[in-house]
Structures are given as structure tokens and as C-alpha cells.
Amino acid sequence: MASLSIETIWKAYGDVIALRDINLEIADGEFVVLVGPSGCGKSTLLSIIAGLEDTSHGALHLGARDVTDLSPKDRNIALVFQSYALYPTMTVRQNITFGLENRRVPRDEQARAVAEVAKLLQIEPLLDRKPAQLSGGQRQRVAMGRALVRDPDLFLFDEPLSNLDAKLRVEMRTEMKKLHKRLGQTIVYVTHDQVEAMTLSDRIVVMNGGEIQQVADPDTIYRKPANLFVAGFIGSPAMNFLDVEITGRPGELSAVLPGPSPVTLPLGATRDELTPYLGRRVTLGIRPEHLRPGGDGLPLDCTVEVVEPTGPDTMLVLDMAGHALVAVTPAEYRPAEDSRITLALQIDEASVFDPETGRRIARAEEGAAVETLAARRRA
Amino acid sequence: MTVADTHIPDLTRRKPRSAGQIAGRVALYAVLLVMAGFVLMPLAVIALNSVRVNEDILRESFIGWPTRLTLENWGTAWSTACINASCTGVKPYFWASMLMVVPATVISTAVGLLNGFALTKWRMPCADVIFVCITIGVFLPPQVVLLPWAIALSWLGLAKSLTGLALVHIIQGTCFTTLFCRNYMINLPDDLIRAAQIDGAGFFRTFWRIVLPLSPPIIIVTVIWQFTFIWNEFLFAVTFSSSDFRPITAALMSLNADDTGVSEYGFGSAAVLIAAIPPLVIYFLGGRYFVRGLTQGAVK
């Protein structure tokens, strides 16, 4: 196992810049998930870490070694592919030992390593089968076995669960987490599935347009997104965004939702960080679960447009004075469609963004805790 | 209720056909049979003549049923018929062809497979340009390259030799085999190659252990194509051969020019059929894979 340090990595394909100034320190034994929409550069970054792509600028260190210009085989990393990429003409056993064979590991040692990995992943009865004879979940295990057997310094996973059906995906997710807990490898895991990102990771790296948007633990990413992109990308259903105007006076600020019938949301005394925005517009970000059918909070009058029971929750699509809102409420709450209801807004949980820069306006107590892109950048 | 109790209805229902449809079918098959007869006619005539006595052919007609059956023509054609005043039958030419065709097929297929792999799965600079250059060879008429080859072979000291003709076929054939193999291998998943790279396999090891085991369909196609093409090839065979070494296709031409002036249709026909056997054998052995290989990747 080893730590990984990514220093000012850029990647250009001709005139197209795929990665822009990527800096990331991954600690020994850490499980880091790269997440972002397709084309955000997460897979390119993974390929660069694996050595399948060259960097256009910057350096990579794996532990104390500079691996920037090493070929994949000399990096001592393992990669689990989205397609699994099992060698179709080889048996499971041969698939697992191919890497050991290439490294001229003695036969008895190969056999011992295969037995160990097969036991760990419970694929012992499958060792003499061909990949075509395996189910999706079994192939997934073999692909992981192939990675595990070499005991590499770093594990890379490229959307490994996305070809599985929903039920199996949840099972394998839990299993991966258990495996990481047990073996403590350093893992970089690429996915576009935010649930995987939230559940598996020690830290999430949110990427967009070839840049890192935010690096933080899942809670921080969810509760204190660094910018509008992260806020909108993480969370399902997505965060509600309302453009409001800050009015009142310092210590007694209000957010006013403009429109034919303006709605005033008193912010109280806890939002001093918004004082510089007095008289200006900001974007208010409200998670759907922070609109509750009862209890404390700012009362908001809404019209129910659609009621979508999802099983564990009831999702409401609402209209509030001409603004669309989505709320996630407890399953037993079932207002009639087209009825008028009052929801309690948990304004303390809301995020506020500068609409010009898109950046989060950090609350006083958050201070430097929020890792913004700017903060990650090095001189 | 168990399965055995379940009543199974009559399952023999067919879509009903109208009289018009049936008539259409009959007409279609009639046309197809006539066309098939037309195509098979020359083969049938040659096959029949190969078991007829030559005098019967000359007396009756070139096209006709055998009145007396004989297998003598086959023996004569194989071992005693005279070609350019040497009465050895087609046997030595048959083996000369074999000696040239087998290595030329094997080597051109091997080179094509390596080319295909390098052009599609290995990061090779200008792979597309190189591929286009190689495939131009496929579209060059053989007459165009005849003279350059003659000059090149005499430079190499290989003029009118088995090695020389084999070399011509290896290099000409590589254009075809590269085209086939490249188009097959481009559909192999890139992830397999990347996985092998990460597993520490180099170029040849990846080729040998990962790519080659996935290539039997295209290997069979290429071998059939190359074997048939080189075996049947006539222009190069005539041009680049001499009395020391002559492939069977070139030798057949001289078979009928007998000094007595009597046309020997009987063993001539047998000789033609002997010359046609090897490609047919190859095709029957691998034909199933040939069709499958040509359509590979069409449906997936």
C-alpha cells in the first residue's frame, strides 16, 4: 500500500484540455471516489494514474516513487475495468495468475496467491470456468480477484458496478466496503453514481469540465457544497435553487423571493456572512428534505402539483409563488394534488451561493473548513 | 395441478398460404434451379470427361455422357502425361505448388495478424496512414506490379525460383491479410489490451496470449483466402517460373500442347480437377468458419 500524490496534472488532446491543474493527495489506505458527469475527466485522470495515458504536464508520486513516466506494468497498480476485461479464452484461474506469470512469480507461490484470493472472494468453485460461463456478479468478483492477487500499491476502479443489476450493485457495494475495511488498500474509484460515491468513500472528489470542484468527506460534500455545480450534482432529487435578494439591515437580514407576490424569508441573526451582499442577489440552495410538512422552520405556502410516492418517502413537486420546488417528505404524508399546503423550511440547513462566481458563501463558523477549488490550488 | 395434468393444445398451426404464394414459390425455385444448373455445367462437363475415354470424346462430342467409364485419365494426368516434353504428369507441379503455397500462406497470415494487432491495439504513430498504404496493394492490378517484381526478383537473385514466387505472394498477400486482420481486431475490446498492459504483458506476450486466442475466426478466413488465391493464381505463376520450378496452374497450360497434335481432353480434364482439389479440401474443412468469419461483428 502507498499514498498517491497528484501534482498539477494537465492533460491536453490537441487543443482540447481534458484535465486542468489537478492536485490531489491521497493518503495510504484511503478510499477516494472520483465523481462527475460524463466527460468531466474522471476516467482520463484514472488512466493517467494507471499509466495508460501520458500526462501533458505535472507529476505523479506513488509513495516515495516518481511514477510519472513509468509504464503501467512498472507502477504496481491494479485496475478493475467497467467491462471487467476478463481474458475470454482463459479460465478464471489463468485470468487471475496472468499478471503473476508475467512477473515470473514461482508456480507454487501463484497457486497459493490464487487460493487465498479465491477464498476471500468466494470464487473457489469457479476457478476452472471460462468468463463466458459466469454471471455478471461472478465476473465482477473475478475482476477484483485479478486486481487483489498481485498485492499492488494502489487499486483503481473504473465504474466497476455499473454493469450489474440494481440489487447486485447494492450487494457488491457493501462487499467492497467490507473488503476495504478488512484489507485497508489505497483505492481510487471512479463512478458517476453519487450513491456509490457517498456510501463508499472516505473522501469524494467532484469533477466537472476537467477541473476538481471540491474534495471533501461525503458529509461536507452533501451539506456544504463548495459551489453551485457540486450542490446541483450531488443529491437526488437535486437541490432546489432560488434566486433571492438580501434585504434588511445587518443582524436582521431577510431574503426576498422576487415575483408578482414576493415572499420574504427572515434569516435572523445567524447569517452575518451575507451582510456584504445586502441589496444584492444570491442563490439559495435548499435540499428537498429540508422542506418538512410540520415542525419548526419558516412556513412556506405552496401548491402541490404532483405527488410521487417512492416507497420510503413521498416526493412532492410544488409551486411556491411561481417558483418550482421539490420536497421529500415522510411516506405517510400524502397531500392531495392541487391542494395548498404549508411546509416548514429549515433555513439553517440551506446553502447560499454567490450567483456570479457560483461559489458557496461560507458561514462564519465554517471558515476555512470548506475546501474550495481556490484553496486547493498551490502557488 | 402438476405439469402432466395441463392440457396442451394442438401446436402444429402454420400460417396459411394462398395459391398465388405457392405458385410464386414454385417459380422462384425453378429459376434458382436453372441458374444453379448453368453454373454447375462446366464442372459437370469436366468431371464427366475425366472418366471418359479420349476417343469417345473426340468421336462423340465434348459434352456428353460417358459410354465407357475409365479411371485411366486420372492416373495418366497424375504421373505420366507429358508437359513440355517431360512425361511426369502433374505430380511434380502439384508438389511444387504445395511447397510454395503453404509457406506463403502461413507467413502472410502471420504477418497480417501482427500488422492487424499493431495497427489497432498498439499505440503506433501514423497507424491510419500506414494502413491505407498497405491496403493500396489490395487494389493494384497484378499487371501493374509485374515488371517491378521481375526487376526486384532479379536483383535479389530469386528470379524464376520457388522462393522468389513465394516472396511475391507473401508480400502481395500481406496487403489482404492485413486488411482482414486489422478489420477484425479493431473490434476486439481495448480494455483487454489495457488489462494485459497493467498485468505486465508486453507487445508479443499480449499478442500471443490475449489476441491470438481470440482470432481463430479471422485466421481461418485468411488461411482459406490466401491458400485459394495463391494456389489458383496464374499470372505470377507463369511469369516467375521456369522448367526447374513451375506451379500447377502454369503447368496445366502446357498440358494440352502435345506434339502429336491430338487433343487429350480426357486426362486434361482429370489434371484440372486434381489442380482444383486442394482449395476445395481447405474450403470444406474451414468453410463453416469462413462464412462466420466474414460476417463477424455484423451482428452483435
Interface residues (C-beta under 8 A of the other chain):
Chain A: A50 G51 L52 S71 P72 K73 I77 A78 L79 F81 Q82 S83 A85 Y87 P88 T89 M90 F98 G99 N102 R103 R146
Chain B: P189 D191 L192 R194 A195 A196 Q197 I198 D199 G200 A201 R205 R209 I210 P213 L214
